[in-house]
Amino acid sequence: MDKRIGILLWIGVIFLHINTLFAQENMLSQGAYWTEDEANIQMKKWASEWTTRQDWENRSEVIRQGIISGMKLDQMPKRDTPFNTIIHSTREMDGYIVENIAIESFPGFFITGNLYRPSSEAPFQKSPGILSVHGHGTDLRFGESVQKRSAAFARMGAVVFAYDMIGYGDSKQVDHKIPIALTIQTYNSQRVIDYLISRPDVDPDRIGVTGESGGGTQTILITALDPRIKVSAPVVMVSAYFFGGCECESGMPIHKSPNHQTNNVEIAALAAPRPLLLVSDGGDWTKNTPRIEFPYVQKVYATYGAESRTDNVHLPGERHDYGKNKRAAVYNFFGHYLGLNAGRLPYQDGFDESFVTLLSADELRVFNEKNPVPSYAMKGAESVMKYLDLK
C-alpha cells in the first residue's frame, strides 16, 4: 500500500511539473506573435488606457515585475562575488587601447569579451562606460560592426566592454540554447555594469548600452531593469509585433502573465525619462517604427516633459544590421548624452572609421593555449543549471 501511495505521489509530481511547463509555454510571446495590424490596434488600445505619468508608472511597475519574475532574475545569486578579472594582450591603436578580458559572473562562470578604452585620458577625469552587446549573426563580437563602434566610442573617450552572448565567442561553457539563456545574459549584463563602475577610470553616473538585433533586446531589458544605465540605443530590434525569436529574447515568459500582456515597445519605454534612441530600418520588423512604435514611446516621454530625450533614426533604404549610418547616429547621440567627444573621430562627409584596426578572432580571444579557461570553470548546462537551481 505504501509503495502504491509513493508511486501515485511521484506521478502527481510529474504531472504537476508537466502542467507547470505547459502553463509557462502558454505565457510565451515569441517571434511574430501578432500581425502588424494586430500590433497597431494593441498599441492604440494601451495608449487609450492611461493618461498621466502616474498611470504609466503604475503600468510600468507591472511590466518590470513581469520581466523579473518571468525570467526568474530575482532567484539569481547576489552579485557580490569577486570578478577574478583576467586581462591580457593590451594593444595601443590609433586613439584607443583594446584588451582581451574575462570576469566571473558567478563562481565558475565567465563573461568574456574585449575592453576598449581611450589611449590618452584627461587628467583627473573619469570616462563614461558603455556596454557593447552583439546580436545573432556570423561574426558577432569579432565582427567589423562591434570592433568599429567599440573603438570609436573609446576614441571618443569611453571605456567600452564588448562581451559575448553565452554560447558564442569565448563563452562556450553552455550552449546558447540553454533554457535560461535570457536570465544568464541579463545577469551577465548587470555584472558588466558592476565591473565597469568598479573601475577607477569609469564614471558610474555615465553608463550607456547599445546593441543590435538580439543585442537590441538585451539593450532594452537591461535598461528597463537597471537604473544605472543612463543612456540607451537599441538598434534594429524594437517592434510592436515581433518579440524576438531566440530563447535569449523570448524563451521565458517576460511579456505575458495571467495578469498582463506587454511587448518590446513598452519594455523600451521603461527607459523614460532617460535618453533613448531607437534606430530602425525598412528591411525588417522595425519598418513601422516612425508610425507605430515611436509615437507610443513619445507619449510615455511626454508624461515626464522629456520628449527631447528620445529620438528615432529611421533608415528606410537599409536592412537588418548595425552598419555605418546606424553607428553614426549612435555616435552623435552618445556624444551628446554621455559627454563624449565626437570631434575626436575623423569626419568628412560622414564619420571616417578607417582609423580602426580590425583584429582577427584569434587576436581577440580571451581563452587560448597561453591563457586557458580556468580549471575550476563549470562545464555544461547541467552543472550551471544545477548550481543556479532556478525554480
Secondary structure by P-SEA (a helix, b strand, c coil): caaaaaaaaaaaaaaaaaaaaaaaaaaccccccccaaaaaaaaaaaaaacccaaaaaaaaaaaaaaaaaaaccccccccccccccccccccccccbbbbbbbbbccccbbbbbbbbbbccccccbbbbbbbbbbcccccccccaaaaaaaaaaaaacccccccccccccccccccccccaaaaaaaaaaaaaaaaaaacccccccbbbbbbccaaaaaaaaaaaccccccbbbbcccccccccccccccccccccccccccccaaaaaacccccbbbbbbcccccccccccccaaaaaaaaaaacccccccccccccccccccaaaaaaaaaaaaaaacccccccccccccccccbbbbcccccccccccccccccccccaaaaaaaaccc
